[in-house]
Amino acid sequence: MSRTFRPVPATESHFQPVPATESHFQPVPATESHFQPVPARESPSSSADGLYKEACQFAERVLRNFMGTASTVTKDDIEREPNRAQKTPISNEGSYVYAAYDANDCLLYVGETGASIMHRFRYHGSGAHDRKEWYQQEMTSVKFQHLGHLGTSNADEYYRKLLEAALQLAGKPKY
């Protein structure tokens, strides 16, 4: 896919407003803003340090929320052939973020998918996780969060990738 970029006049917005009914995020009151303006007296390195700290705090909140709300399945659940007449949480298509763990509950891998968990682990061509050494030798369970049926727009993929990156930053997976 080829993309053409054009300069955007200062009067034209880069972002289109999202109606409240379509937003996946809750508004943050101004008193709880995650981003604070950087005073002019700070050096570039200290403002970068501030951004890094904010990103780490955000990632920690995402990880805590994920751990508190994620569903868990075993490797055996993933390897069982799905009953086509009965949809299960891991065979339903949708948007997901997921984390694979070993027997000691050590985080091995974090990912995202716009397909089902089962499809991503077993049928995703050469990228299927069941062909990976960490899956075959170490993985015992997967925690996943269904994000709903977000659709196929780039924004939905970016949302999954943002959550995936936050989980990777906070969780520090082995792979």
Secondary structure, 3 states (H helix, E strand, C coil): CCCCCCCCCCCCCCCCCCCCCCCCCCCCCHHHCCCCCCCCCCCHHHHHHHHHHHHHHHHHHHHHHHHHHCEEEEHHHHHCCCCCCCCCCCCCCCCEEEEEEECCCCEEEEEEECCCHHHHHHCCHHHCHHHCHHHHHCEEEEEEEECCCCCCCHHHHHHHHHHHHHHHHHHCCCC
